[in-house]
Amino acid sequence: MGKALEGVRILDMTHVQSGPTGTQILAWLGADVIKVERPGKGDATRGQLRDIPEVDSLYFTMLNHNKRSVTLNPKIEAGKKIFTRLIEECDVLAENFAPGAIDRMGFPWEKIQEINPRIIYASVKGFGPGPYEDCKVYENIAQCTGGAASTTGEIDGFPMVTGAQIGDSGTGIHLVAGILAALLHREKSGKGQRVVCAMQDAVLNLCRVKLRDQQRLAHGPLTEFPQYPNGTFGDAVPRAGNASGGGQPGWIVKCKGWETDPDAYAYVITQAASFAELAKVIGHEDWLEDPEWNTPKARLGKLDTMFDEIEKWTMTKDKLEVMNILNPLNVPCGPILSMKEIAEEPSLRATGTIVEVDHPERGKYLTVGNPIKLSASPSDVVRSPLLGEHTEEVLKTVLGLDDDEIKEAREQGAI
Ligand SMILES: CC(C)(COP(=O)(O)OP(=O)(O)OC[C@H]1O[C@@H](n2cnc3c(N)ncnc32)[C@H](O)[C@@H]1OP(=O)(O)O)[C@@H](O)C(=O)NCCC(=O)NCCS
């Protein structure tokens, strides 16, 4: 069974999170991803948030599986030669440095194209062209500038960022789509192209329902929001707590044990099609005949009362019981699972979504495997490389350098 991207070679200049998550997906799909890192230092995340002294952090290991690591400094002459050879031999150059960093290494897009007209040059940046294009950006800045923070949080609380790394990993996934499209396009055109994803744009793309609501707001209050009918709406989409954001009202309700367990909650959606079943199971058969309750429109103004009543029932059950009772009734719901519960979940282990990996310096650790499942090209998760682990191997087998040339490059500090 061949890997889907077998034969595709990536010159991976990415660092931190956004770029590496993208190239990690390409590596899982079978591409040969050659991660180029600064000699002696490597990707800064190797040393960040360390749990074990002197050992590559989980931050690094969990973002760089299935890659090879080469140390190379393209800023010095001997390094430039090797970098040029790598550009010749690779299908994709991916990077997410601050704007202009690759140019400052002496490799603007024009030169890269000249070296290899078939190469796809893919970048993550914080912002697209405009007033902020030169800014450095991290995850939460993208969440704040892409519309996620202003629309997330308690109704009367301050803006809130989410734990899902939609700015970094979210942009990495967008970059993968761009790279794959450019690879397909190259089949027809014979030429590579530039792929750029701005983190602000990717977050906004993931928040598009909120731009939808912004425009609906011009035509009256957002009736599915908790602010309706008694609160006030300003001129921008407000934060909506745990409201569903879709056409079917939903909320997080307490379950048995909530007093001591911070995750004893479940999300329940009161989809119109299964409302009768839900009403019956929580002991509110009376709602079915009552015009104040028996249509979605009638319920809109009193969603808080409705979820209070649902909660009285869910508080008598634990969160998995709630799931087990409501799902057969076609009531969409989900327990709030902690990371501890997810890490221990047997079904996620069985599908390879949670995997245990062995690392020569840190021993065994858990990671998230490839969430994209291909029937003919399953992914194995291979531990992240040590700094420069594959320098000689790549220089010899990919570039054809001999021992003397490698020795010379090393003496000059290029590798
Ligand atoms: C993430 C970010 C804020 C980090 O900033 P930073 O730590 O200051 O790192 P930078 O990207 O500015 O720069 C890296 C420097 O290392 C240099 N460098 C990187 N790899 C090198 C190598 N192999 N050899 C020699 N130098 C190297 C770069 O040339 C650059 O030097 P320069 O500033 O002289 O041009 C920034 O890279 C950024 O905004 N990236 C784009 C958006 C992004 O992806 N953000 C999310 C990250 S999770």
The ligand as a Tripos MOL2 file, in Angstrom:
@<TRIPOS>MOLECULE
LIG
   48    50     1     0     0
SMALL
NO_CHARGES

@<TRIPOS>ATOM
      1 C1          6.5390   33.1220   14.9210 C.3       1 LIG1
      2 C2          7.3420   34.4010   14.8910 C.3       1 LIG1
      3 C3          6.5980   35.5020   15.6550 C.3       1 LIG1
      4 C4          8.6650   34.0930   15.6010 C.3       1 LIG1
      5 O1          9.5010   35.2270   15.5370 O.3       1 LIG1
      6 P1         11.0400   35.0860   15.8830 P.3       1 LIG1
      7 O2         11.2670   34.0640   16.9260 O.co2     1 LIG1
      8 O3         11.5550   36.4490   16.1760 O.co2     1 LIG1
      9 O4         11.6830   34.4650   14.5750 O.3       1 LIG1
     10 P2         11.7510   35.1200   13.1120 P.3       1 LIG1
     11 O5         10.8470   34.3890   12.2230 O.co2     1 LIG1
     12 O6         11.6420   36.6070   13.1620 O.co2     1 LIG1
     13 O7         13.2480   34.9320   12.6670 O.3       1 LIG1
     14 C5         13.9550   33.9000   12.6480 C.3       1 LIG1
     15 C6         15.3970   34.3780   12.3640 C.3       1 LIG1
     16 O8         16.1470   33.1930   12.4140 O.3       1 LIG1
     17 C7         16.8210   33.0520   11.2000 C.3       1 LIG1
     18 N1         16.9280   31.6480   10.8590 N.ar      1 LIG1
     19 C8         15.9360   30.7420   10.7670 C.ar      1 LIG1
     20 N2         16.4110   29.5670   10.3950 N.ar      1 LIG1
     21 C9         17.7420   29.7210   10.2400 C.ar      1 LIG1
     22 C10        18.7890   28.8520    9.8660 C.ar      1 LIG1
     23 N3         18.5510   27.5860    9.5640 N.pl3     1 LIG1
     24 N4         20.0400   29.3440    9.8110 N.ar      1 LIG1
     25 C11        20.2770   30.6330   10.1220 C.ar      1 LIG1
     26 N5         19.3290   31.5120   10.4790 N.ar      1 LIG1
     27 C12        18.0740   31.0480   10.5460 C.ar      1 LIG1
     28 C13        15.9670   33.7630   10.1890 C.3       1 LIG1
     29 O9         16.7070   34.0640    9.0420 O.3       1 LIG1
     30 C14        15.5550   34.9870   10.9680 C.3       1 LIG1
     31 O10        16.6150   35.9230   10.9870 O.3       1 LIG1
     32 P3         16.4680   37.4700   10.5030 P.3       1 LIG1
     33 O11        15.4930   38.0870   11.4230 O.co2     1 LIG1
     34 O12        17.8330   37.9910   10.6390 O.co2     1 LIG1
     35 O13        15.9660   37.4760    9.1000 O.co2     1 LIG1
     36 C15         7.6150   34.8320   13.4360 C.3       1 LIG1
     37 O14         8.3960   33.8660   12.8080 O.3       1 LIG1
     38 C16         6.3350   35.0520   12.6150 C.2       1 LIG1
     39 O15         5.6400   36.0520   12.7700 O.2       1 LIG1
     40 N6          6.0450   34.1320   11.7130 N.am      1 LIG1
     41 C17         4.9210   34.2340   10.8030 C.3       1 LIG1
     42 C18         3.6310   33.9390   11.4870 C.3       1 LIG1
     43 C19         3.6000   32.6430   12.1920 C.2       1 LIG1
     44 O16         3.7830   31.5940   11.6280 O.2       1 LIG1
     45 N7          3.2860   32.7070   13.4910 N.am      1 LIG1
     46 C20         2.9230   31.5540   14.2680 C.3       1 LIG1
     47 C21         4.0390   30.8300   14.7900 C.3       1 LIG1
     48 S1          3.4040   29.4740   15.6890 S.3       1 LIG1
@<TRIPOS>BOND
     1     1     2 1
     2     2     3 1
     3     2     4 1
     4     2    36 1
     5     4     5 1
     6     5     6 1
     7     6     7 2
     8     6     8 1
     9     6     9 1
    10     9    10 1
    11    10    11 2
    12    10    12 1
    13    10    13 1
    14    13    14 1
    15    14    15 1
    16    15    16 1
    17    15    30 1
    18    16    17 1
    19    17    18 1
    20    17    28 1
    21    18    19 ar
    22    18    27 ar
    23    19    20 ar
    24    20    21 ar
    25    21    22 ar
    26    21    27 ar
    27    22    23 1
    28    22    24 ar
    29    24    25 ar
    30    25    26 ar
    31    26    27 ar
    32    28    29 1
    33    28    30 1
    34    30    31 1
    35    31    32 1
    36    32    33 2
    37    32    34 1
    38    32    35 1
    39    36    37 1
    40    36    38 1
    41    38    39 2
    42    38    40 1
    43    40    41 1
    44    41    42 1
    45    42    43 1
    46    43    44 2
    47    43    45 1
    48    45    46 1
    49    46    47 1
    50    47    48 1
@<TRIPOS>SUBSTRUCTURE
     1 LIG1         1 GROUP 0 **** ****
